[in-house]
């Protein structure tokens, strides 16, 4: 009889010490509908200092022009025109430039010509010679142009230039043969300056804005380290440019970038799509974008384990010590959690809960976290005393993600990245006004946390 009691007690003891290992709820780890990452548009005002381009243009253009027209009969002339430095000035949609200059003019006049002795002709009487600006101060002329700019879809500057002023300050009137050379001078100088205008247009058209925008495009497509928070990638999709605006020697263009911003806990592959042609531009200011933080369950599990490991709860004089927690996947907007424990009993518990977020407190928590059905069944059969709200309450307490300090830290890191020199002479300057959690989306292998960010960003060249 004693032996029977002993064997019965040994059997009870062995059942009591057997690890609690409920069936893994694999049937709940189902694929959930994938969410669409939202496209966002960033308006990036670009400030271009035109002075280096204008200085180069000024240096590359000729300063002296000459020409002549020889006639046997009538007026013949030759001239020399010297321009002053070009004065550029931008206002609104136009870039204006004034070209002041000085000229001298040699003229001769033949009232009648014969080809009797020379096929080229010979003046029948001595020619009458005269000049303007020779042996005296050169005569002055002032000319002004305005140029309107457009940017073609392939990032080329297209210009439309008009002559807005032609003023001969010192007219050239030849009294000796009653000839007013002003109109002739206007024609010649205008021809010269039209060629000059074409040279200026060519110089402006050579401004390489595409390569600078490609640098921004490449930067957006390149994963940027955010330290412990992972990597930020913008995944650019489209680009557009506003009409150019001028203020003195500075040009302003609004660049709109369409992209899909993401932050992932692992470093993504760098895939830089080809810079497309410009899209139709729609005016907007600053940025108001949704950034999706793609958090792998492994990294989230590590955070939870660091918070929970070693914590304990006492139930009916029995201590339960938690050693680890692992998020295993999602089903029907719920997450499945695996919790390992030891103490009087050891084993594994499975819990399920729906993550929700508090937009005011900026926290993610599990208000309905409870035992999985198969875990409930296992506890009722082998350790009914563990089927207790103390465990689920403790799990709810530790399964709280307070994002406030992380968002603040991330905001500072993003703002630092927004204020730096991209390449020599090309600088970003920006401010993040707000960064806040707006949604969470459990997926099979990852949790997507959607964060909204607002602010301003500028580019200076």
RODO-2510 file (C-alpha; in nm, 4 decimals, decimal comma):
residues 461
     n   res          X          Y          Z
     1     x     0,0000     0,0000     0,0000
     2     x     0,2841     0,2385     0,0883
     3     x     0,4459     0,1563    -0,2421
     4     x     0,1237     0,2402    -0,4255
     5     x     0,0959     0,5721    -0,2447
     6     x     0,4624     0,6454    -0,3234
     7     x     0,4150     0,5702    -0,6922
     8     x     0,0992     0,7808    -0,7016
     9     x     0,2814     1,0733    -0,5343
    10     x     0,5736     1,0396    -0,7761
    11     x     0,3315     1,0551    -1,0638
    12     x     0,1670     1,3703    -0,9278
    13     x     0,5128     1,5257    -0,8663
    14     x     0,6291     1,4517    -1,2183
    15     x     0,3173     1,6100    -1,3660
    16     x     0,3597     1,9165    -1,1447
    17     x     0,7229     1,9608    -1,2535
    18     x     0,6668     1,8975    -1,6184
    19     x     0,7310     2,2160    -1,8254
    20     x     0,4206     2,3938    -1,9462
    21     x     0,4427     2,3843    -2,3239
    22     x     0,1097     2,4624    -2,4874
    23     x     0,0685     2,4069    -2,8579
    24     x     0,2124     2,6894    -3,0637
    25     x    -0,0795     2,8844    -3,2155
    26     x     0,0608     2,8584    -3,5688
    27     x    -0,2783     2,8637    -3,7319
    28     x    -0,3154     3,2249    -3,6199
    29     x     0,0055     3,3396    -3,7858
    30     x    -0,1726     3,4220    -4,1065
    31     x    -0,0872     3,6698    -4,3779
    32     x    -0,2604     4,0034    -4,3224
    33     x    -0,3462     4,2565    -4,5932
    34     x    -0,0445     4,4628    -4,6924
    35     x    -0,0740     4,8376    -4,6455
    36     x     0,0140     5,0884    -4,9121
    37     x     0,2992     5,3173    -4,8178
    38     x     0,1816     5,6712    -4,8797
    39     x     0,3457     5,9011    -5,1297
    40     x     0,4456     6,2364    -4,9852
    41     x     0,5474     6,5601    -5,1515
    42     x     0,8150     6,7917    -5,0231
    43     x     0,8323     7,1514    -5,1436
    44     x     1,1980     7,2523    -5,1467
    45     x     1,2623     7,6199    -5,2225
    46     x     1,5949     7,6508    -5,4049
    47     x     1,7996     7,9663    -5,3791
    48     x     2,0561     8,0111    -5,6573
    49     x     2,3266     8,2729    -5,6331
    50     x     2,3638     8,3876    -5,9920
    51     x     2,6681     8,6061    -5,9307
    52     x     2,9280     8,3370    -6,0174
    53     x     2,7417     8,2540    -6,3402
    54     x     2,6990     8,6200    -6,4319
    55     x     3,0625     8,6974    -6,3568
    56     x     3,1699     8,4092    -6,5773
    57     x     2,9338     8,5281    -6,8496
    58     x     3,0756     8,8803    -6,8304
    59     x     3,4325     8,7522    -6,8584
    60     x     3,3599     8,5216    -7,1512
    61     x     3,1942     8,7812    -7,3759
    62     x     3,3933     9,0107    -7,6095
    63     x     3,4205     9,3758    -7,5108
    64     x     3,5054     9,5331    -7,8460
    65     x     3,3233     9,5004    -8,1786
    66     x     3,4113     9,6417    -8,5203
    67     x     3,2405     9,6530    -8,8580
    68     x     3,2266     9,8388    -9,1847
    69     x     3,0323     9,8897    -9,5054
    70     x     3,2040    10,0194    -9,8209
    71     x     3,0062    10,1680   -10,1082
    72     x     3,1338    10,3455   -10,4138
    73     x     2,8389    10,5782   -10,4217
    74     x     2,6718    10,7157   -10,1128
    75     x     2,7905    10,6775    -9,7553
    76     x     3,0599    10,4304    -9,6491
    77     x     3,1528    10,3742    -9,2874
    78     x     3,3521    10,1756    -9,0347
    79     x     3,2947    10,1684    -8,6626
    80     x     3,4331    10,0488    -8,3350
    81     x     3,2032     9,9766    -8,0409
    82     x     3,3340     9,9116    -7,6901
    83     x     3,0979     9,7947    -7,4191
    84     x     3,1142     9,8613    -7,0481
    85     x     3,0655     9,5776    -6,7942
    86     x     2,7154     9,4315    -6,8232
    87     x     2,4884     9,5249    -6,5350
    88     x     2,2561     9,2354    -6,4489
    89     x     1,9466     9,2858    -6,2370
    90     x     1,6624     9,0432    -6,1711
    91     x     1,3077     9,1327    -6,0793
    92     x     1,0057     8,9043    -6,0747
    93     x     1,0080     8,6692    -6,3711
    94     x     1,2619     8,8719    -6,5706
    95     x     1,6375     8,9085    -6,5672
    96     x     1,7396     9,2449    -6,7100
    97     x     2,0806     9,3541    -6,8234
    98     x     2,2031     9,6971    -6,9247
    99     x     2,4880     9,7376    -7,1703
   100     x     2,6375    10,0857    -7,1842
   101     x     2,8953    10,1463    -7,4528
   102     x     3,1013    10,3933    -7,6510
   103     x     3,1596    10,4116    -8,0214
   104     x     3,3569    10,5932    -8,2857
   105     x     3,2556    10,6168    -8,6476
   106     x     3,4474    10,6901    -8,9666
   107     x     3,2390    10,7990    -9,2640
   108     x     3,3015    10,9090    -9,6223
   109     x     3,0606    11,0224    -9,8867
   110     x     3,0645    11,0033   -10,2681
   111     x     2,7749    11,1751   -10,4482
   112     x     2,8441    11,0080   -10,7828
   113     x     3,0407    10,7068   -10,8952
   114     x     3,1542    10,5740   -11,2346
   115     x     3,2737    10,2297   -11,3452
   116     x     3,4435    10,3604   -11,6591
   117     x     3,7958    10,3037   -11,5314
   118     x     3,7355    10,0510   -11,2532
   119     x     3,4754     9,7766   -11,2326
   120     x     3,4456     9,8449   -10,8608
   121     x     3,3656    10,2054   -10,9289
   122     x     3,5451    10,5348   -10,8866
   123     x     3,4105    10,8465   -10,7204
   124     x     3,3914    11,1239   -10,9851
   125     x     3,4788    11,3884   -10,7286
   126     x     3,6962    11,3678   -10,4180
   127     x     3,5241    11,1883   -10,1314
   128     x     3,4091    11,3850    -9,8316
   129     x     3,5391    11,2412    -9,5010
   130     x     3,3945    11,2844    -9,1544
   131     x     3,3929    11,1079    -8,8190
   132     x     3,2264    11,0868    -8,4796
   133     x     3,4146    11,0160    -8,1609
   134     x     3,7537    11,0429    -8,3284
   135     x     3,9875    11,2999    -8,1759
   136     x     3,7139    11,3661    -7,9213
   137     x     3,5373    11,1647    -7,6506
   138     x     3,3754    10,8548    -7,7948
   139     x     3,0014    10,8819    -7,8388
   140     x     2,7837    10,7049    -7,5842
   141     x     2,4979    10,4599    -7,6255
   142     x     2,2852    10,2757    -7,3675
   143     x     2,1017     9,9498    -7,4392
   144     x     1,8858     9,7282    -7,2175
   145     x     1,7408     9,3785    -7,2581
   146     x     1,5029     9,1675    -7,0516
   147     x     1,5042     8,7890    -7,0540
   148     x     1,2263     8,5589    -6,9397
   149     x     1,3183     8,2056    -6,8403
   150     x     1,1423     7,8722    -6,8638
   151     x     1,2753     7,5334    -6,7576
   152     x     1,2057     7,2530    -7,0025
   153     x     1,1104     6,9011    -6,8870
   154     x     1,4737     6,7931    -6,9422
   155     x     1,5980     7,0620    -6,6976
   156     x     1,7259     7,3001    -6,9677
   157     x     1,6855     7,6763    -6,9386
   158     x     1,4876     7,8261    -7,2263
   159     x     1,5064     8,2037    -7,2712
   160     x     1,3021     8,4717    -7,4455
   161     x     1,4898     8,8011    -7,4763
   162     x     1,3607     9,1409    -7,5869
   163     x     1,5346     9,4721    -7,6515
   164     x     1,3725     9,7185    -7,4137
   165     x     1,5942    10,0256    -7,4573
   166     x     1,8251    10,1724    -7,7185
   167     x     1,9383    10,5231    -7,6409
   168     x     2,2068    10,7154    -7,8277
   169     x     2,3183    10,9616    -7,5660
   170     x     2,5490    11,1396    -7,8107
   171     x     2,3944    11,1384    -8,1623
   172     x     2,6213    11,1355    -8,4665
   173     x     2,5068    11,4030    -8,7126
   174     x     2,7397    11,4861    -9,0050
   175     x     2,6616    11,8404    -9,1116
   176     x     2,9207    11,8525    -9,3898
   177     x     2,7039    11,6283    -9,6070
   178     x     2,3807    11,6503    -9,4061
   179     x     2,3848    11,2919    -9,2823
   180     x     2,2423    11,1581    -8,9568
   181     x     2,4349    10,8399    -8,8725
   182     x     2,2267    10,7601    -8,5650
   183     x     1,9939    10,5150    -8,7414
   184     x     2,2858    10,3434    -8,9112
   185     x     2,4614    10,3177    -8,5766
   186     x     2,1469    10,1818    -8,4120
   187     x     2,1248     9,9078    -8,6748
   188     x     2,4887     9,8073    -8,6408
   189     x     2,5068     9,8194    -8,2638
   190     x     2,1746     9,6350    -8,2326
   191     x     2,3103     9,3593    -8,4571
   192     x     2,6203     9,3350    -8,2435
   193     x     2,4210     9,3270    -7,9215
   194     x     2,1789     9,0713    -8,0605
   195     x     2,4777     8,8434    -8,1062
   196     x     2,5830     8,9351    -7,7535
   197     x     2,2350     8,8465    -7,6293
   198     x     2,2642     8,5032    -7,7933
   199     x     2,5962     8,4523    -7,6201
   200     x     2,4382     8,5441    -7,2857
   201     x     2,1484     8,3057    -7,3500
   202     x     2,3952     8,0287    -7,4300
   203     x     2,5859     8,0983    -7,1103
   204     x     2,2666     8,0858    -6,9031
   205     x     2,1473     7,7718    -7,0819
   206     x     2,4739     7,6050    -6,9798
   207     x     2,3835     7,6350    -6,6095
   208     x     2,3752     7,2730    -6,4957
   209     x     2,0815     7,2547    -6,2560
   210     x     2,0196     6,8892    -6,3400
   211     x     2,3364     6,7614    -6,1755
   212     x     2,2557     6,9467    -5,8519
   213     x     1,9031     6,8035    -5,8456
   214     x     2,0478     6,4589    -5,9167
   215     x     2,2559     6,4974    -5,5999
   216     x     1,9374     6,5611    -5,3997
   217     x     1,7666     6,2707    -5,5810
   218     x     2,0547     6,0367    -5,4978
   219     x     2,0607     6,1554    -5,1368
   220     x     1,6905     6,0722    -5,0956
   221     x     1,7405     5,7246    -5,2431
   222     x     2,0406     5,6554    -5,0200
   223     x     1,9750     5,4952    -4,6783
   224     x     2,0692     5,7411    -4,4028
   225     x     2,1721     5,5983    -4,0683
   226     x     1,9626     5,7096    -3,7711
   227     x     2,1758     5,5256    -3,5191
   228     x     1,9793     5,2862    -3,3000
   229     x     1,6589     5,3667    -3,4891
   230     x     1,7768     5,2127    -3,8146
   231     x     1,7907     5,3710    -4,1588
   232     x     1,5865     5,6394    -4,3328
   233     x     1,5202     5,6081    -4,7065
   234     x     1,2939     5,8371    -4,9088
   235     x     1,2455     5,6320    -5,2294
   236     x     1,1977     5,9278    -5,4722
   237     x     0,9327     5,8959    -5,7432
   238     x     0,8843     6,2306    -5,9235
   239     x     1,0138     6,5869    -5,9369
   240     x     0,8763     6,9199    -6,0587
   241     x     1,0005     7,2790    -6,0743
   242     x     0,8169     7,6107    -6,0559
   243     x     0,8860     7,9043    -6,2851
   244     x     1,2035     8,0869    -6,1936
   245     x     1,1807     8,4130    -5,9946
   246     x     1,4489     8,6794    -5,9606
   247     x     1,5526     8,9258    -5,6943
   248     x     1,8571     9,1229    -5,8041
   249     x     2,1302     8,8603    -5,8574
   250     x     1,9501     8,5736    -5,6874
   251     x     1,7144     8,3245    -5,8503
   252     x     1,4456     8,1279    -5,6688
   253     x     1,2834     7,8023    -5,7819
   254     x     1,0469     7,5756    -5,5908
   255     x     1,1362     7,2091    -5,6253
   256     x     0,8631     6,9568    -5,5457
   257     x     0,9768     6,6018    -5,4732
   258     x     0,7349     6,3103    -5,4570
   259     x     0,8675     6,0159    -5,2574
   260     x     0,7761     5,7323    -5,0207
   261     x     0,9656     5,7823    -4,6930
   262     x     1,0450     5,4832    -4,4720
   263     x     1,2527     5,4058    -4,1661
   264     x     1,3570     5,0425    -4,1309
   265     x     1,5423     4,8662    -3,8523
   266     x     1,7651     4,6924    -4,1094
   267     x     1,9747     4,8582    -4,3807
   268     x     1,7891     4,8363    -4,7130
   269     x     1,9589     4,7931    -5,0476
   270     x     2,0483     5,1197    -5,2184
   271     x     1,8427     5,1451    -5,5374
   272     x     1,8682     5,4838    -5,7088
   273     x     1,6070     5,5202    -5,9830
   274     x     1,6915     5,7309    -6,2866
   275     x     1,6004     6,0965    -6,2464
   276     x     1,2822     6,1383    -6,4546
   277     x     1,1836     6,4394    -6,6608
   278     x     0,9991     6,7138    -6,4796
   279     x     0,6355     6,6600    -6,3885
   280     x     0,3651     6,9265    -6,3874
   281     x     0,4274     7,1626    -6,0981
   282     x     0,1682     7,2419    -5,8309
   283     x     0,2469     7,5119    -5,5774
   284     x     0,2751     7,4161    -5,2103
   285     x     0,4890     7,5080    -4,9101
   286     x     0,6991     7,3108    -4,6634
   287     x     0,6319     6,9440    -4,6048
   288     x     0,3643     6,7384    -4,4344
   289     x     0,4663     6,3788    -4,4840
   290     x     0,3934     6,0344    -4,3442
   291     x     0,7010     5,8279    -4,2651
   292     x     0,6550     5,4541    -4,2196
   293     x     0,8834     5,3002    -3,9586
   294     x     0,9217     4,9340    -4,0502
   295     x     1,0097     4,7582    -3,7259
   296     x     1,1013     4,3898    -3,7407
   297     x     0,9534     4,1784    -3,4639
   298     x     1,3016     4,0624    -3,3653
   299     x     1,4054     4,4155    -3,2711
   300     x     1,0782     4,4807    -3,0880
   301     x     1,1150     4,1498    -2,9040
   302     x     1,4629     4,2544    -2,7865
   303     x     1,3198     4,5763    -2,6430
   304     x     1,0437     4,3913    -2,4597
   305     x     1,2844     4,1241    -2,3300
   306     x     1,5204     4,3893    -2,1893
   307     x     1,2243     4,5379    -2,0001
   308     x     1,0755     4,2100    -1,8797
   309     x     1,3753     3,9801    -1,8194
   310     x     1,4073     3,8911    -1,4496
   311     x     1,0780     4,0474    -1,3488
   312     x     0,8546     3,8248    -1,1388
   313     x     0,5051     3,7929    -1,0017
   314     x     0,3876     3,5849    -0,7040
   315     x     0,0679     3,3880    -0,7411
   316     x    -0,0571     3,1869    -0,4425
   317     x     0,2932     3,1837    -0,2886
   318     x     0,4402     3,0610    -0,6177
   319     x     0,6917     3,2891    -0,7896
   320     x     0,6829     3,3167    -1,1672
   321     x     1,0016     3,4680    -1,3151
   322     x     0,9890     3,5919    -1,6732
   323     x     1,2977     3,5295    -1,8860
   324     x     1,2026     3,6434    -2,2340
   325     x     0,9318     3,7612    -2,4656
   326     x     0,9056     3,7250    -2,8394
   327     x     0,6583     3,8720    -3,0874
   328     x     0,5786     3,5955    -3,3330
   329     x     0,3501     3,7543    -3,5886
   330     x     0,0120     3,9058    -3,6601
   331     x    -0,3372     3,7825    -3,7288
   332     x    -0,6580     3,9843    -3,7615
   333     x    -0,4773     4,3010    -3,6469
   334     x    -0,3556     4,1200    -3,3342
   335     x    -0,0018     4,0246    -3,2334
   336     x     0,0980     3,6855    -3,0948
   337     x     0,3461     3,6958    -2,8066
   338     x     0,5558     3,4062    -2,6766
   339     x     0,6574     3,4468    -2,3095
   340     x     0,9184     3,2205    -2,1428
   341     x     0,9187     3,1822    -1,7635
   342     x     1,0704     2,9803    -1,4789
   343     x     1,0206     2,9371    -1,1031
   344     x     0,8230     2,6611    -0,9383
   345     x     0,7148     2,5764    -1,2898
   346     x     0,8898     2,6643    -1,6124
   347     x     0,7758     2,6754    -1,9688
   348     x     0,6141     2,8963    -2,2279
   349     x     0,2978     3,0993    -2,2454
   350     x     0,1338     3,2391    -2,5567
   351     x    -0,0655     3,5606    -2,5423
   352     x    -0,2553     3,7573    -2,7997
   353     x    -0,3468     4,1264    -2,8058
   354     x    -0,4418     4,4148    -3,0295
   355     x    -0,1880     4,6994    -3,0411
   356     x    -0,3480     5,0427    -3,0185
   357     x    -0,1935     5,3844    -2,9903
   358     x    -0,2717     5,6844    -2,7775
   359     x    -0,2289     5,9877    -3,0008
   360     x    -0,2102     6,2223    -2,7017
   361     x     0,0419     6,0249    -2,4963
   362     x     0,2175     5,8888    -2,8083
   363     x     0,2210     5,5361    -2,6672
   364     x     0,1510     5,1906    -2,8100
   365     x    -0,0063     4,9404    -2,5709
   366     x    -0,2148     4,6197    -2,5585
   367     x    -0,5341     4,6816    -2,3562
   368     x    -0,6849     4,3400    -2,4422
   369     x    -0,3712     4,1274    -2,3984
   370     x    -0,4782     3,7840    -2,2785
   371     x    -0,3840     3,4157    -2,2897
   372     x    -0,4136     3,2376    -2,6210
   373     x    -0,6929     2,9781    -2,6239
   374     x    -0,4520     2,6815    -2,6328
   375     x    -0,2481     2,8318    -2,3491
   376     x    -0,5658     2,8664    -2,1433
   377     x    -0,6449     2,5032    -2,2090
   378     x    -0,2917     2,3944    -2,1091
   379     x    -0,2997     2,5958    -1,7846
   380     x    -0,6400     2,4672    -1,6812
   381     x    -0,5124     2,1102    -1,7256
   382     x    -0,1700     2,1378    -1,5579
   383     x    -0,1298     2,4645    -1,3635
   384     x    -0,4656     2,6192    -1,2959
   385     x    -0,3141     2,8556    -1,0395
   386     x    -0,1224     3,0316    -1,3208
   387     x    -0,4452     3,1102    -1,5009
   388     x    -0,4432     3,4447    -1,3233
   389     x    -0,4959     3,8089    -1,4225
   390     x    -0,1743     3,9037    -1,2408
   391     x     0,0236     3,7633    -1,5350
   392     x    -0,1768     3,9316    -1,8090
   393     x    -0,1832     4,2580    -1,6148
   394     x     0,1949     4,2469    -1,5790
   395     x     0,2345     4,1698    -1,9484
   396     x     0,0139     4,4663    -2,0346
   397     x     0,2210     4,6878    -1,8081
   398     x     0,5510     4,5949    -1,9702
   399     x     0,4191     4,5738    -2,3265
   400     x     0,3884     4,9515    -2,3471
   401     x     0,5983     5,1424    -2,5994
   402     x     0,6335     5,5064    -2,4976
   403     x     0,7479     5,6679    -2,8209
   404     x     0,7811     6,0252    -2,6870
   405     x     1,1556     6,0131    -2,6039
   406     x     1,2292     5,8123    -2,9199
   407     x     1,0394     6,0564    -3,1434
   408     x     1,2178     6,3493    -2,9797
   409     x     1,5547     6,1842    -3,0322
   410     x     1,4645     6,0931    -3,3909
   411     x     1,3448     6,4493    -3,4576
   412     x     1,6841     6,5860    -3,3510
   413     x     1,8682     6,3341    -3,5702
   414     x     1,6512     6,4074    -3,8758
   415     x     1,6927     6,7812    -3,8257
   416     x     2,0697     6,7369    -3,8109
   417     x     2,0604     6,5524    -4,1440
   418     x     1,8494     6,8340    -4,2889
   419     x     2,1132     7,0948    -4,2085
   420     x     2,4308     7,0053    -4,3913
   421     x     2,6320     7,0614    -4,7080
   422     x     2,5468     6,8066    -4,9774
   423     x     2,8308     6,9003    -5,2077
   424     x     3,0563     7,2025    -5,2298
   425     x     2,8349     7,5103    -5,2496
   426     x     2,5077     7,3152    -5,2176
   427     x     2,3552     7,3359    -4,8685
   428     x     2,0386     7,2042    -4,7072
   429     x     1,8693     7,4015    -4,4332
   430     x     1,5550     7,2798    -4,2622
   431     x     1,3381     7,2624    -3,9522
   432     x     1,1224     6,9754    -3,8262
   433     x     0,8231     7,1396    -3,6593
   434     x     0,6505     6,8249    -3,5413
   435     x     0,6995     6,4474    -3,5416
   436     x     0,4192     6,2318    -3,4049
   437     x     0,2690     5,8822    -3,4240
   438     x    -0,0488     5,8620    -3,6352
   439     x    -0,1058     5,4892    -3,6932
   440     x     0,0153     5,1319    -3,6444
   441     x    -0,0252     4,8401    -3,8856
   442     x     0,0674     4,4859    -3,7723
   443     x     0,2039     4,2702    -4,0537
   444     x     0,3048     3,9060    -4,0578
   445     x     0,6761     3,9688    -4,0027
   446     x     0,6933     4,3340    -3,9043
   447     x     0,5060     4,6165    -3,7392
   448     x     0,4634     4,9332    -3,9425
   449     x     0,4476     5,2476    -3,7311
   450     x     0,3314     5,5532    -3,9279
   451     x     0,4714     5,8851    -3,8115
   452     x     0,3673     6,2256    -3,9425
   453     x     0,6286     6,4959    -3,9835
   454     x     0,5830     6,8632    -4,0695
   455     x     0,8375     7,1340    -4,1306
   456     x     1,0345     7,3333    -4,3849
   457     x     1,3390     7,2573    -4,5965
   458     x     1,5433     7,4830    -4,8242
   459     x     1,8304     7,4324    -5,0668
   460     x     2,0920     7,6981    -5,1405
   461     x     2,3255     7,6805    -5,4385
***
